[in-house]
Structures are given as structure tokens and as C-alpha cells.
Amino acid sequence: MRKNESTIIKGSKKAVIARLAGYFWRYRIRVFTAFLLMVGSNLFALLGPYLSGKAIDAIDLKTGVDFGAVAELCLWMAVFYVVSAALSYLLSVLMIRLSQKIVRRMRQDVFEKILALPVGDLDRVQAGDLINRISYDIDTVNASLSNDILQAATGVITVVGAFIGMILTSPALLGVFAVTIPISVFITIKRSRSVRPLFRKRSAKLAELNGFSEEMLTGIKTIKAYGREEEIVGKFNEKNTAAVDAYYAADYYASLIGPSVNFVNNLGTVLISTAGSFFYLFGLISIGDISAFLLYARKFSGPVNEYANIMGEIQSALAAAERVFRLLDRPAEGADPADAAELRETEGMVAFKNVRFGYEEGEEIIHDLSFQAMPGQTVAIVGPTGAGKTTLVNLMMRFYDPQGGRIELDGKDIRSYTRKSLRAAFTMVLQDTWLFEGTIFENIAYGKEGATAEEVKRAAEDAHIASFIESLPDKYDTVLTDGGVNLSKGQKQLMTIARAMLSPAKLLILDEATSNVDTRTELLIRDAMAKLMRGRTCFVIAHRLTTIRSADLILVVKGGDIVERGRHEELLERRGFYSEIYEAQFE
């Protein structure tokens, strides 16, 4: 996936910001309200320095202090600051809620996109990388939306207002202050451009670390069984160190921006104070105006300094948003043709006609393959690992499309049907069982929308798992967690068979369904599968040849070709490759 992602977004900050703006536009009424609150809060706050200057000028050591004027000005200052604080509070609450809505929408878009991606893309990316984008990257964007962007937007209004205030107070002092402004802006822009790639690298390294961790935790029992803990710890340490180094580099160079800009701003304060003193001596400015100008200068410098300080977080958020948008921009699974038909009824006749296929361009693993399965037949596919058995299933389900030839269902090319309706015609029982977090009832009922309690119990009985379920304290309401970690492989397999029994689909795929279970459980699974297979066209992928002796047609696949085909007894009599596999299992 990463190989092609770089062509989607060219690292343009403007493109990323434009995409984020699109999410804001969905909630434009809230954004407009936030803008009004932001403007109001800043305007009231910016009146403070003006009133402060007037209050200072009302104190004249020669003529005395005008206590009435000072009190009135201070009272108005207090009122304006309280109103500004109240509006700022409302703004913060609104922005937090707005950011949550945007992030919720973004996370929903990412999850829907993952489900819409072609299986080929999902086969080439680590689950940890996808999890990193839907969790860490979006959380990083959320933190920036609720805090940093608010600060930056507020800062823009403050800077503009403070600039106007300085012009009205003393254009001469503004000329002095202008010496430091370009330096601050230059440092901020220059450093922000240099740190953005570092934050992009930081996100990538964290994704690698998460992907490796997820992979290793999934196989923790195997790691312990082979005593490879030290080796895995060493590899984890390498990736962890790389992630920490990427974090350090990004944070270190980002943290240099704030102190640098703050130094330049303090230098500006020194210049203003010095120049203001000379102007006062020559009667060009009052003490109150100097004070007001300094306050405006600090308000002007404050957002610039804050922007420099939060630049690291903003760059991190932009890098995270870029990764999210790269995923969102991945081409989804190809759309169905405009004339694609809904597959509502099927007899179950499947035919492969001169099918050629390869996962990579120029590397065919299926060569000119042809066979036909009649309705209600059981077709077994056997062969060595890597022969292309599972690939045939992927092609039937249209997880991939062949590069040559065609696959027909009931005499029509499967590409003439919508993918959703085609896949609904199949039900599957795979070697790798999948149970989700939920009750046993919900897991079995997953096979049929709106399944009743009676139907679920009947399916469990037919799958020989009902007695085990009834022995549990909560029976069918027992909650399975972590994929049913406390269940045996056989129990989980029988539950998936019960789930498949509820499906009305006429086509059935059994992929190594009896692997890794004891002999007694295998007998139960075989009996359950026999019930499941009644009235369905079945495709069975199996290494244990005992499970396919009664198959109507056995396809022996080797190197992407069907080298033998026939029934069990016929193939044994030929003394070919099938016979070799059979004898190797039972000698």
C-alpha cells in the first residue's frame, strides 16, 4: 500500500489543510458561531490596553489624580475582560464539541474506507498500520483541532487587532517594532517546513512499531513455544528505538522554534521601551500610550510565540492527517458495472473457463484452468501448499478478478452480477475461525439476519455444539471476548459451522475446516459439515484426504494447474500425484 500512497498526496500542506477544511464545512453553522465568539472575545480583550493607557494618563503628578476617571476606566476594563473570558469559555466548549464531531466523522470515513478497499490491498498491509491510522493518527488530529487550531485562529485575530491598535497608538513605535517582526515570521516559517517531514517519519515509525507488536502478540504462544523471546525482544527494541529516535528528532527541532521566536520578541520589547523613552523625553508620546503600545506589542508577539510553540503539534497533526487522507484516497474496490444484475436465485452451477491469474503483474500462478461444478455437487480441491487452492476461492468470491478467461455462475460471467449479491450466494467455513466480541447467540445468528432463537438453537444442535453451550452458566447469552480465547479450536469451528447452517446461501466453501483438531472433534465436525453440505454446491479445500472420499469431483492442483481430476477411487487407481499424497498420509 505504501508504495502507491505517495502518488496520492504530494506532501502539500495546502492540500491537507483544504481536506480538513472540507470537514469543517460540514458543520459550517457551528464554525460560523465559533468565528463570532472568537472575534467577540478578542475584540473585548483588545480594548483592555487602550483603557489601561487612558487610565495611566489620567494620573498626572502635577495636576493630581482623576480618581473618578481612573475608577471608571478600570471598571470598564474589568467588564470587558470578564465578557472576553466568558466568550472564550463558550468558544472552547464549542470547539471541543466541534472537533469531536469532525473526528467521529473522519474515523467513520476511515473505517468505511477500509471495508471498501480491495482484498488485495488489505493483504499487503499490516493490521497494526490500519489500527494506527484509525486511532493514533486521528487522535493526533483531534488534539490539534480542539486546541492548536483554536489557538492559531484566535492568534490571527489577536495579531490583526493588536496591529491596528499599535497603528492607532503610535505609528513611530510601530516602525521600531517592525524590525523584529520579519525575523519572527522567518524563523517560524523556516523551522515549520523543516520539522514537518520529521513528524511524518514519526507517524510512520510508530505505525511500524504497532504493526510489529500486533503481529507478535498474535503469535505469542508460538514465540514462547520456540523460546524466541530474546530474539523478538531484540527486534522490538530496534523498532522501539527507531520510533523513539523519530519522536526525539521531531520534538527536539520543533521545540527550538519557541525559544528562538521568544528571544526575538523580547528583543522587540527592549527596542520599544528604549525608543519610547526617547519619544517621551521629546514630548512625542505619553506614558499611557507607551504602556498601551507595549501591551499591544505583547499581544501581537504572544500569538506568534504561541504559534511557534504549538508548531510541533500542528505539524504532527498535519502529518497524521496526511496519512489518514492517503488511506481515504486509496481506490476502493472497483464499482459494479452499470448493468450489473442482482443475484437473487441461483442453481449453484459454477464453471472455470481457461482462467489465468497472478497476484503480481507478470507472475501467473493459475494457468489456463478449467473445470465445472454441477448444482449440489461437492468439489474437493487438494494439492501442496502454494498450489493455488485458496486462490480459486478468492476468484470465485471476486476478491480478485482473473487476468484471463472467465468464471461463470449458472452460465453467466460472475462479473455480470453485483459483488454484494454474488458474495451473498456463498457461505464459508474457514480454517481460521472468526468470532467477534458478543454473545454466543449473536455470533451464531450472524449467519442470518433476523434469526430466531429457535433457529439458532437448531443450528447449534445440528453442529453438535448445543450441549456445550447449554453447560455454560449463561448459555446462549455467554459473552465471548477476544475472539473466544477460552474456547478450543474445535468448539470455535463448530460455532462457525452453526453460523453457516443458518445461511440460505446455495454455495458453500470449506477451507481446511478440520485442521488442528483431535480425531473425535474431527468426527463431530465432519458430521456437522455433512449436514451443512446438503443441497449446496460445495467447494472443499482439504489436506486430510479422509474428509473428501465421498466428493463428487476431486481436483488435484499443482503449480497453478489441475494435474488430475476424478473421484477418490478413480484417482487412486491411476497411481498418480493424488495417490502419492494419499499414501504419504496413511503409510
N, C-alpha and C positions, 0 to 999 in steps of 0.2 A: 504494500500500500504506500509506503513512504516514497518509493521510487517515483510514483506518478504524482504524488501530492504537490511536489514543488512546482509543478506546472500550473497549478490551480490558482494559487495566490502568490504573487511575486514578492512577497515581503513588504508590500506597500502599506505604510501606516495609514494613509488616507483611505485605502480600500477597506481595511479592518474597521476604522472609525465609521465609515459610511455604512458598513453592515450593522454595527452596533446601533447607529442612529435609526436604522430601519426597525429595530426592536423598540426603541423609544417612541417611534412614530405610531406604533400600535396603541400606545397609551398616551396619545397627544394631549388629551384634556388634563390628565394628571401632570404631564410635563409642563403645559402652559400654566397650570396653577402653581407648580413649583417655581417656575420662572418669575411669576408675580411676587411670590413670597420672598424669593431671593433678592429681587430688585428692591422691594419694600424694606427688607431687613437691612440691606446695605445703605440705602439712602438715609434711613434714620440714624444708622451708625456714623455715617459720614458728616452729619450735621454737628456731631459732638466736637470735633476740632475747631470748627468755626465759632461755636458758642464758647468754647474754652478760651479762644483768643480774645473774644469780646469781653469775657469776664476778667481776664488779666488786664486788659486796657482800662477796665472800669476801676482798677486800683491805681490811683495816682498819688504818689507820696507827697506831692506839693499841694494839691487841692483837696486831698483826703480820699477816703474810700466811699464809693456809692454803694452802700450795703444793699439797698433795695434792688439796684440793677444786677449786682452780683448774685443775690439770692434768686432773683427771677431767672437769670441765665442758668444757674446751677440746677434749678428746679426743672427747667425745660430739658437740660442735658440728661437728667435722671429719667424723665418721661421718655425721651427719645431712645435712650439705651435700654429701658425696660421693654418698650414696644419692639425694638430691634431684636432683643433676646427672645421675646415671645414668638415673633415671626420666624426666627432662626430655629427655634424648637419645633414649630409646626413643619418647617421645611425638612428638618432632619427625619421626623416621623414619616412624612410623605415620601421622602427619598428611599428610606428603608423598605417601605411597602412597595414602592415602585420597582426597586431593584429585585425584590423577591419575586414579583410578578414576571419581570423580564427573565430572570434566571430560571424560573419554573418553566417558562415558555421555551427557553433555549435548551434546557435539559430534556424537555419533551421532544423537541425537534431532533436532538441528537439521538435519543433512544429510537424514535420512529425511523430515523435515517439508517441506524444500524440494522433494524429489522428489514429495511428495504434494500440493503446492499446485496449484491450478488454473492452467492456462497463462495465463489472463487476468491473474492476479496477477503471474506471472513476467514477463509482457510489460510491466508497468508499474513495475518496479523495476530499478535498476541492478545489474549483476552485482557491481560493487565493493561495494555496500552489503551484499549477502548474504555476500560473502567477508569483509567487515569483522566481521560478526556471528559467523561461524563460526571466525574466527581471533583478531582483536584483542579483541573483547568477551569471548570465552570465556577467552582467555589472561589478561585482567584479572581475571576471576572466579577463575581458578586461582591467581594470585598472592595474592589475598586469602584464599582457602581455606587455602593452605599456610602462610601467615604471619600475616596480620592477624587472622583469626578465631581462630587458636590463641592469639595474644596477648590478644585480647579475652576469650576464655573463661577462660584462665588468670588473667587480671586479676580476673575476677569472684570466683573462689575466693580469690585473694590478698586482695582487698578485704574479703571477709566474714571470712576468718581473721584479718586484721590488726585488723579492728574488734573482734572478740571478744577478741583479745589486748590491745587498749587498754582495754577494759572491765575485764578481769581485773587489769590492771596499775594503772590509776589512773582511776576514773570522773571525778575532778575535772579532770584534764588533758584528758580526752575532751571535757568541756564547753567548754574553751577551744578545742580543735581544731575543734569543731563549728561555730565561727563561720565558718571558711573553706570548709567542705565544700559548703554550698549554692551559694556563689559559683562554685566549680569546676564543679559539676554544671550550673549555669545557663549558664555560658559554653560548655561542651561541647555541650549540647543545642541552645542557641540558634544557635550557629555551624554545627553539623552540618546543621540544617534549611535554613539559607541557602545552603550550598555544594552541596547535592545537585542542584538544578536546573542549577548551573554544570557539574557533571560530566556530566549528561545532555546538555547542549548540546555539551560537548567531544566526546563519543562521536558525536553527530550530525554535527558539523563534520568529524571525521576520516573518517566514512563518506562524506561528500560528496567529500572530497579523494581518497579511494581510488577512488570510482566514476569521478570525472573522470580520474584517472591511468590507470585501466584502459581507459577509452574512448579516450583519446588515444594510448596505447601501441599499442592495436589498430590505429589508423589512422595510425601514424607515417609510413608511406610516402606516403600521400596528403597529409599535412601538409607533408612535405618537397617533394613534387612541386609543390604550390601556393605554396611559400615562405611559409607561415603560422607559421613557428617563433616569431617575435616575438609575434604575436598570442596564440598558445597559451601561451607563457611568461608573458605578462601575465595571462591568465585563471588560469593555475596559481598565479601569485603572489597573486592576490586570494583564492583558496580556501586557499592555504597560510597567508596572513596571518590569515585568519579562523580557521583551525584553531589557529594559534599564539596568537592573542588569547584564544581559548576556553580553551586549555591554561593560559595565564598567569593568567587570571581565576580559574579553578578552583583552581590550585595556590597562588596568592597568598593568597586568602581562607582556604583550608584551612590554610596554613602559619601563619596568625595565631593559630590555636586553641592550639597547643602552648605558645608563649611566654607567652600570657596565663594559661593554667592553671598553668604552671610558676611564674610570678610569685606567684600566689595561694598555691600550695603552699609556696613558700619563706617567704612571709609567715606561714603557719601554723607553720612551724618556728621562726621568731623568737618568735611568741607562746607556743609550748610551752616554749621554752628560758627565756623570761622568767618565765612563771608557775611553771615547775618550780623555778627558783631560789628564788622566794619560798616555795613549799611546803616546800622542803628546809630553809630557814632556820627555819621554824616546826616542823620535825620531822614534817611530814605525809607525806613521801615520801623514799625513799633515793636515793642517786646511781645505784645499779644500776637501779632502777625508772624513773628519768628517762631513762637510756640506752636501756633496753628500749622505753619508750614512744616515744622519738624514732625508734628503728629500725622499730617497728610503724607509726608515722606515715609514715615514708618509704616503707615497703612499701605502705601504703594509698594514698599520693599517687602512687607510681610508676605503677601501672596506669591511674589517672585521667589522668596526664600522657601515658602511652604511648597511651592511647585517643584523647586529643586529637591526638597527633602522627600516629596512623595513620587518623584520621577521614577525611582526604582520600582515602586509598587505599580505605577501606571504602565511602565514598560513590561513588567511581569504580566500584568493583565492583558496588554495588547498581544504579547507572545502567546499567552494561553488562549485568547480569543482567536488568534490566527490558526492555532492547532484545531480548535473547535470548528472554525469555518472551513478549514481544509477537509475535515471529515464531512461536513454538511455539503460540500461541493463535489464530493465523490459521486460519480454517475450511479444512479440507482439501477436496480435490475431492469433490464430493457422492458419498455412498455409493451403490452399486448397489441397485436395488430388491430386496426380499427374494425376489421371484420371478424375478429376472433369470437368464437361461439362459446356459450356457457355449456359445460359438460354436465348434463343433468342425469341422464341414464346411460349406463354402459354395460355391454355384454361381457367385457373382460378379455377380448382378444387383442394380444399385443404382438407386434412384428417389428423386428430389426431388419432393415434392408440396406446392405452394403454400408454400414455405419463406420465412419472413421473419426477418431477423436484423439486429442492430446491436450494436456493441461497447459503446456507451454508451446509457443509458436515453433513449428518445425520439429516437434518431438512427439510423434504419434505413439500412443500406447494401445489403441484399438485400431485394427487394420481390417477393413472390408468385412465386417462382422454381420452375419445374417442368421436369424432363427425366428420361429413363430411359436407363440403360446396360445392355445385354444382356450375358450372360456371354461373355467372350472378346473383347468389343468394345474398340476404342480410342477414347476420347472426348477430344478436344482442347479446351482452354479458352483462348481468346485474347481480347485486349482491351487497352485502355490501362492504364497504371499507376493503381492505386487503384480499378479497376473492380469488384473483389471476387473475383478469380480464386483467390488463396491462401485467402480466407475460405471458399470452397467446400470446400477440402481440410481446413481446420480443423474444419468442421462434420461432414464425413464421419468424421474421426478422433475426434470428440466431444471435441476440445479446448475447444469451446464447444457449447452447445445452442441450437437456434433458438428465437426467441420465438413463432413461429407456424408451422403446417404440420408436416410430418414427413419424415424421411429413412428409407427402407426398404432393407434388405439381404435379398435372397431373399424379398421380400414381407412382411417383419416390420419393425416400427419398431426402429431401431438402439438405442433406449433400453431395449429388452427384453432386450438382451444385456449381459453384464458388460463394462465398459470394457476390461479387460485382454485378454479373448478377442477383442473387436471389433478392437482395435488390432493384435493378433497376426495378424489376417487381411490386414493391409496390409503392404507393404514400400515403402520410399521411397528415391528418389534426388533430393537437393535441390541447388539452386544453390550454397548454402553447404555445402561438404563438411566432414565432421567425422571426423577421425582422432584417436585417443587415443594417449597415450604407451604404447608397447608394440611388439611385433614386427609385421612385415607380416602374418605368419601370423595372429596374434591379431586384427588389425584386420579381415582378410577373414573369418575364422571367426566373427566377432561376429554374422554374419547367420544362423548356425545353431548351436544348442547341440550340442556333441559332434561338430562337423565333423571329418572325417578329413583327413589330408594330401593324399590323392588328390582329394578333393572340392574342397579349397581350390585346388590346382594347376589342376584342370579349370576352375574358375570364373575363375581368373586368365587362362587361355588364351582362354576364350570372351570375356573382357572386353578382350583384346589388351594386357594388362599383364604377361603372363608373361615375355616376352623382356627387358623392362626389369628385372624382379625378379631374373631369373637372371644379369643382368650385374653385380649388386651383389656385393661380397665375401662377405657373409653370407647372400645370397639371401633366403629367406623368414624367416630369423632376424634380419634387419636391424631394428634398433630405431628406431622413429620417435619423435622428440621435438618438443615444441612444435607439435603438430598437423601434423607433416610439413612443416615450414617450408622444407626444402630440396627439396621436390618441386614440380613445376609444377602449375598448376591442372588441366591435362588428366590428368596422372598420378594426382593425388588423386581426380579424378572417376571415372577408370577403376577405381580401387580400390574406391570406394563402389559402383560397378556390380557388380563381382565379389562384393562382400559381399551385395548384394541378390539376386544369382543363386543364392546358397546358400539363401535363404529359401524355405520351401514355401508362402508366402502366395499366395492366388489373386487378390489385388487389388494393383495397382501404381500408385504416384503418382510422376510425374516432374515436378519443379518447376524449370523453366529449366535443365535438366541440361546443355545445350550452350552456356551463356552464357560469354563471356570466354575462349574457346579459339580456336586457329588453325584454319584450314579443314581441314588434314589430320587434326588431332586430332578435329575435329568429325565427320569421316567415320568415324573409329575408334569414337567414342562412339555415333554413330548405328547403326553395325553391331552394336556390343555391346548397345545398347538393343533392337534388333530381336530379338536372341536372348533377351534378358531378358523381352520382352513376350509371347513365345509362350505361349499357353494361359492368359494372365491377362487380367482386365478391367483396362484401363489408363486412367488419367487423366493427360493430358499438359498441363502449363501451359507455353506457349512464346511467346516474342516472334518467334523466327525461324520463319517460316511454312514454310520448306523442310522442317522436321522433322515436319510434320503433314499433308503432302499425302495420305498414304495412310490417314489416320484415318477410322474408320467414321462418326464424327459429330463435327462441329466446332460448338462453342457459342461465339458471339460475345457477350461480356459487356460492357455499357457502363452505368455508373451503377447497378450492382446488378441490372440486368435482362438477360435474354437477348434481344438485339435481332435476332439471326439464328441459324439452325441449319441444318445440312446437311453435305454432303460438299464437298470443296475445289472441284471443278469447278462444282457447283451454285451455290455462293456467289459464285464469280467471275462466273458468267453473270447473276446478279441485279444486279450493279453497285451493291451496297450498301456498308455500312460495312466489311465484310471485304475487299471489292475495293479500297477506299481504302487499307486497311492494307497489302495485298499490293503494290499499285502503289507506295506510298511506300517500300517496302523494295527494290524491284527496278528503279525508274526510274534 
